[in-house]
Structure formats: structure tokens, C-alpha cells
């Protein structure tokens, strides 16, 4: 098994920041952009450390056994890291305490080797998104996603995959009215509600009507079949006419932004596998209820892409930037109980 990437000491990392040629090696020498830093445990010997500007082509992972609980300069320094890992007993806000920290770090390392440009682009996007309103962060994501559609990593993934069979749906979304409640059900159970263009467009049509209504209904989003949504329909990958058109369509037909526009009037009930868009769209809703069997996963980096349904805009607002980066960089499944603890889910419900 591949070993977990070795870490730099904090002093070695600060020295790296002053070496432009070394910082550019992921671009010039096509090496992994991952940099792992072994941080001091607890509130110990951090010294007089300033904040720093994260190098654009580096994926920065900080790790330690006891996360510090301080504020001030040390807290500002931690803000520069993309992922914060601990294998200790405590998981402070923003940190991730995996069951197998070494295994998670191996998966991050593998992602950064296989899709270095996609991985580095995603962490850049998450850093930028911290200072942007939701809608602008979504547009930034679409620009980055569209750029990667034309990149070598996505092309390589497409060449290595098995062709997927299209499954047209006559009624991809079912709508039920019950007084002031509008229940919108994703209805492609034969493909676990894969997020196709026709499903997206049908969802947009319904949500636009709800947003425009003078008496906005309470919209409840659900999924028919064994899973809420299995992510992007693989049969439609490589079918966009060009990256510019793909960006135009994505930003003009966004179910996520419409769900966000509904505010407290939008909720979602998820179950089973929530993959890609199935994780990203619920995070736009004001309330997320999950069955106990629910799992969440972001697999896009393995394809040479990044979350494209708004996840880099919606997820950080619920679980924070480092945990969003962790999910995308590892591709790991997140159980409902952990999602509840992190704030991605508001309640675990029966059924």
C-alpha cells in the first residue's frame, strides 16, 4: 500500500514559502501539489507566527494530534491551510478526525498525484469563495469547472472509462401540491436519480415558479427510489458543445441558487447515496433531513473535475472550507451521523 505523504515541520514549511522555484514545481515539474505540515500539538510552541498567503499551486494539509484552541496569530496561520487533520481524541470545529487518518492522507495524496491541476484548482476556488457572496462563488465554480472540462485530466479520465448508456426519462421530476407545501421529487429511480440535463431543467422550471410566486410555497425536495441522487449522469459527460456554452448553461439554470433564493421555504429529505450533485444541492436548502442510511460523497476530482452543481459555494457555508476540501480530496463517504455533527444535516429522521 502507498504510504501516507511525509510532512514538513512548521519551520521547513515557512522556509518553503520563501522559495518561488520550489513552490512552482507542481507546474514546472508536474509533481503533486500536496504539502503536508506537522503542526505543534495544542497551544504549545507556535512562536511568533504571522499569517501567510497560500501558494496557488499547493494543496496545504496541516496535521497534529491535539488541535490548538487558541486565537490570534496562530489561528490566522491555520486559516491558510486547506485541510486540517487530527488523529487525537478531540475534533474541534474546522478539523477532521477520520477513523483512519493515515488512510485519509493516502487518499489525498493519491488524488493530488492523479489529478494535480484539478486538486489545486479546487483549493484555489475554495480560498476565493471565502470572500464572495453565494451567487458569485457559484459563478467562480462554474468558470473553474468549465475550464477543467477542456483539460488533460478530464480527457484522460474519459478515455479510460466504460461508455454509459443513456436513460431518457419521460417525467424526471414529480410535483405534488398539498396546501402551502410543494413536494418536488426527483424521479429517475432506474439510475438512482442521476443528475441529467433534463432533470436539471425540469427542476429549474418548478423552482423558478416557486420563487416567482407572490405566496411562496414551502418546497420539499425528495428523491424517488433507493437513493436521493447518484450525481451527474455519466452518459452525458463529454456532451457539452464547448466549455463556454457549458458555463453559460450552468450559471443560467442553477437549481441550487433557486433553492437558496427560497430561503427558509426550502427543505430537503435525503436518503441512500448522495453523490456529487446529490450532496451539493441539499446544502443550498435551509433545512436538511436525512435518513439514517444516508451517505454523502464528492467524487469529481478523480475525474479531473471539481464539484459542479454549486458545492464549493454551498458546502463551505454549512461545514466550512477545510471539511469541504477534505471530502473532495479524499472522495470518502460521509455517514449521516458525521454529517449531523458537522452541520451538513440538521436532523436524522426515520424512514
N, C-alpha and C positions, 0 to 999 in steps of 0.2 A: 504494500500500500504506500502511496506517496506520503511523505512526511509533511507535517504542518510547516509552513514557511518560518524561517528563523526571524527573530525580532532584533531590532536595533535598540540600544539603550537610549534614554532620552538625550544624553549628551551627543551620541552619534547621530541621532535624528536632527538635532539642531545644527550640527556640522553639515549634514546633507543639505539642509535648506540654503546653505551659503555656496553650494557648488552647482552652478547652472548646467554644466555639461552632464553631470550625473543625473540631475532632475529630468533632463530631456532624453535619457536613454530609452524610455518606453517608445518614443517617437523615432529617434535616430537609429537605435539598435533593435527595435521591435521586441523588447523584453516585457515581461509582465509589469504592469504599473503598480502592483501591490507593494506597500511598505508597511510592515508591522513594527510597532514600537512597544517595548516593555516599559510600562509606566510604574512609578513608585506606588507602593501599596498604601492605602489610606491617605491620611493627611500628612504624610511623612515628608521626606526630603525632596521637596519640589524646587527649592531655591527661589531666586527672583526671576521668574519666567514670564516673558511677555507673551501676548497673543501672537499668532503668525498667520500669514496668508497661505492657504493650502495650495501647493503646486498644482496647476490644472491637469497634468497628465500623471498624477499619482492618486491611487486609492489608499487612503490612510486608515489603518486599523490600530487602535490603542487597546492594550490588554493589561490586566493586573488581577490579583486575587481579591483585593479589598478595594472597591471603588472609593475614591475620596468623596467626602461630603462637604468640602469647603466651597467658598465663593471666591470672588476677586480674581486675581491674575491666573490662578490655577484653573478656575472654571472657564475663563476665557481661552486658555490654551486647549482645554478639552473640546471647546466648540469647533476647533479646527479639524478634528478627526471625523471621518465619515462613518465609522462603526466603532463602538466601544464594547469590548468583550470582557467578561469576568467568569472565572470558574470557582469563585468563592461561594460563601453562604448567602450573600445578600445581592439583590438586584435593584439598584437604585434607578429612578426614572432616567430614561435615555439609554441605559445599559442593557445588554443582553446576557443572560446567564443560561447558555444552552446545556442540555443534558450531556453533550459531548463537545466541549469547547474545542478540543484539538481537531475533531472531525469537521466541525463547522468551519474552522480556519482552513482546513484542507480543501473544503468545497469552495471557499472564497478564492483560494489560490488557484484552483483548477479553472474557475470562471475567468479569472484575470489572465490566465495563460491562453485559454481557448478564444476569448473574445475581449482582448485588451482595450480596443477602441470603444466598444460598446460599454464596457465597465467604467472606463474613465469618463466617457461622455455622460453616463448616468449620474455619477457622483458630482460632476460639474453642474449638471442640471439641478440636482437637489440643493447644492450650495446656493445657486442663483435664486431658486424658488423661495428661500427663506425670506427674502426682501420683497417678494411680489405678491399682489393680491391673487386670489384663487384663479380668476379668469386669465390673467396674464401668465401665471405659472403654467396653466393648461396650454396656452399658445406656445410657450417656450418648449414644453414637452413635445408638442406636435412637430415643431421645427426640427428638434433633435431626432425624433423617431423617423421623420421623412428623410432626413439626411442619411441615417443608417440603412434605410431601405435600399439606397444606392451603393452601400459599402461592401467591401470584400467579405466581411464576416457573415453577413446575412446571405450573400451569394453562395458562400461555402456551405452553409447550413442547408440551403435549398437544394444544392447539388447532391447532398448526402442523404436526404430524406426520401421516404417512400411516398409516391403520389397519393393524395387523399381524394376520396370520392365525394363529389358534391351531393348534398341532400336538400333540394329545394323544399320550402315549407309553404303550404297554402295559407296558413294562418299563424305566423310566427309569434304573435302577441295576442293574448285573450284579455278582454277588458270586461269587468263586471262592476255595475253601479249598485250601491246599497246605501241609499240616503246620501249623506255627505262624504261617503268613502268610495274611492275609486281603486279597485284592486286590479293591478296590471300584472299579468302572468306571462313570463317567458315560456313559449310553447313549442320548443323543438326537442322533446324528450328523447327522440330517437338518436340524437347526437349530444345528449346531455346539455341542451340549450347552448350549443356553441354560438359564439357571438359573430353572426354573419352580417353582411351589409343590409340584407332585407330585415333582419331582426332589429338592427340599429335604427333603420329608417322608420320602421313601424313604431318603435319605442319613442322616437323623436316626435312623430306625429301626435301620439297620445299625450306626451308630456307638454308639448307646445300648447295644446288645447287647455290643459290643466293650468299652466302658468298664465295663459291669457284670460282665463275665466274670471269674471268680476267677483264671484264667490268661489275661491279656490277650494277644491275638494281635498280631503286627506288622501294622499296617494300611498298605497301599499304595494310595494314591488315584491313579486314572488317568482318562483321557478317551478315548472311542471316536471315531474319525473324524478329520477334518483339524485339529481344534482341541481343546484341553483344555476350554475353556469360554468362550463368547462373551458372558457376562454375563447380566444379568436378561432374562427373556423379555418382550419388548416387548408381546406380545399380552396380558399380564396387568397392564400398567400401567393405573392408574385403576380396578382391580377390587377394591381393598381396601374393605370396608364403611365404615370410618371410620379416622382416624389412631390412635385409642386402641386399637382392635382390632388394627390393623396392628402397633403397638408390642408388644402382648401376644403376638401370634403370633411375631414376630421374636425376642423375648427368651426365649420358652419352647421354640423349635425352632431352635437355632443349631448347625449343623454345625461352625462354626469353634470354638466353645467346647468341643465334644466332641473335636475333633482336638487342641486344646490339652490337654485332660484326659488324653489318651493319652500325652502327653509324648514320650519317646524312641521309643515304639512306633508313632508316626505319621510317615509319609513320603509324598511325592507326586512323581510324574513327570509333568512338563508338556511340552506341545509346541504349536506353532502359536500362534494368537491366545489370549491370556489376558486377557480384558476384564472390568472390574468385579469381580464375584464370582470370576472366574477368576484374578484377581490377589490378591484379598483372602484367600480360603480357603487357598491354599498357604502363605501367610505364617504361619498358625497351626501348621503342621507343624514338627517338629524338624529335618527334612531335606527339601530341595527339590532335585530333579534336573531339569534342563531340556535338551531337545533344542536343537541349535544354531539352529533356525529359530524358537525361541520369542520372542514379544514380549509385553510387559505394558502395560496401559493402563487408566486410570481416567477414564471419560467423563462421570461423573454430574453434575458441576457445570453442564455445558452443558444439562442437562435441568432445572435449577433444584433439584437434589437434591445429595446428597453420598454417598460410599461407604456402602452399607447392609448389607453382609454381614460387617461387622466390620473393614473395612480401616483405619479410623482408630485402631483398637486394636492390630491385628496388625502392620501395616506399620511403624509407628514403632519397634517393638521389634526389627525387622530392619534397617531402613535409616535410622532417625532421623526426627524430626519435620520438619525442613526439606525433606528429599528427598521425603517423603510429600506434603507440601503442594505441592511443585513438580510432581509427577506429576498431582495432582488439578487444579491451577490451569491447567496447560498442556494436559492431555489428550494429551500426546505419547506415542508408543510408546517403550518402553524395551527395547533389544535384550538378548539373553541375556548377551552379554559384559559389558555395563554392569551388568546385574543381578547378575552374579557378582562384579564389583568392589565393588559397593555392599553385598553381603551378602544380597540377596533370594534368590539362588540359591547353593546350596552346591557344585554340580558341573554342568558341561555334559557331557552324555553323547551317544553316537552313537545314531541311530535315533529 
